[in-house]
Amino acid sequence: SNKNESPKTIGSEDEISNGENTKNAEVFWEEHEEWSMNVLSKPLTVTIKDPMQAERSFTNPNPPVMYLVVAEPLGTKVRRRYSDFEWLKDIMQSRYVGMMVPPLPEKKVGATQKFVQSRMRGLNMFMARLLENPYLKTDSAILLFLKANDLDQWEQGKKEEETPNTSKRNEGQYRWMQALTNYTLPKQADRLVADISSQIESLECVMRALLHSCSSLVANAYAYAA
């Protein structure tokens, strides 16, 4: 061969590195998707029912409504009040930054039976949406919420969940951090965000006008009824 012949170029170090990173990312997301599908394929149904309120007393004029939370096929039954659902939502929001955690139904003191039934439907929707998310479904706080039957065990468990523990792996949170680490921003991300922000501002204007119209209709209805 010709000694003066230039060696074949197989790509710069950056090109090779980018190719390896792309391959590693593809492998990660394939495994991640497999994990997600496996989690969601495992049956877990939560039903909130049988609301009960303790008797009013001088020291407790507005006792909380306690809901029965039944999880199948775990076979667990626990009583939870609305503030317990709030705790669950708050801890999920603190752990899964950037994720849309499902909202809770409205809070109201001294609620009527009709309101309690409506809230119970909202709580069922809240739990169902949590379990549709593989990260939230495998979070340790969810399992505590569904399993801790004894009040002392429940309170102690909440304190432990609120205390960071690097020696104990929380599957859902661990997988979420992995996903964030391996996520690649799309090209022109700043432009996409600006476009979405503009659309949201336009939608807010429409919603304000709609709310104003609804308020006027309600006011007119009261005026005619008077």
Residue pairs with C-beta under 8 A, 6 or more apart in sequence:
10 16
11 19
25 182
25 184
28 178
28 182
29 182
32 175
32 178
32 179
32 182
35 134
35 175
36 134
39 134
39 137
39 138
40 132
40 134
40 137
43 72
43 73
44 71
44 72
44 73
44 74
44 131
44 137
45 71
45 72
45 131
46 69
46 70
46 71
46 124
46 127
46 128
46 131
46 146
47 69
47 70
47 72
47 124
48 67
48 68
48 69
48 70
48 80
48 120
48 123
48 124
48 127
49 67
49 68
49 70
49 120
50 67
50 68
51 65
51 66
51 67
51 68
51 116
51 117
51 120
52 65
52 66
52 67
52 68
52 79
53 63
53 64
53 65
53 66
54 60
54 63
54 64
54 66
55 63
56 62
56 63
57 63
62 109
62 110
64 81
64 82
64 83
65 81
65 82
65 111
65 116
66 79
66 80
66 81
67 79
67 80
67 81
67 120
67 123
68 77
68 78
68 79
69 76
69 77
69 78
69 79
69 80
69 127
69 145
69 146
70 76
70 77
71 77
71 146
71 147
74 146
74 147
76 146
76 147
76 149
77 149
78 145
78 146
78 147
78 148
78 149
78 154
80 145
82 104
82 107
82 119
82 123
84 145
84 154
85 104
85 123
85 126
86 104
86 107
87 158
88 130
88 141
88 142
88 145
89 101
89 102
89 103
89 104
89 126
91 141
91 161
91 162
92 99
92 101
92 130
92 136
92 139
92 141
93 101
95 139
95 141
95 170
95 172
95 173
95 176
96 135
96 136
96 172
96 173
96 176
98 180
99 133
99 135
99 176
101 130
101 136
102 125
102 126
102 129
102 130
103 126
104 122
104 123
104 126
105 118
105 119
105 121
105 122
105 123
105 125
105 126
106 119
106 122
108 115
108 119
111 119
130 136
130 137
130 142
131 137
131 142
134 172
134 175
135 172
135 173
135 175
135 176
135 179
136 142
136 172
137 172
138 171
138 172
138 175
139 170
139 171
139 172
139 173
140 161
140 168
140 170
140 171
140 172
141 161
142 172
144 154
144 157
144 158
144 161
148 154
148 157
186 192
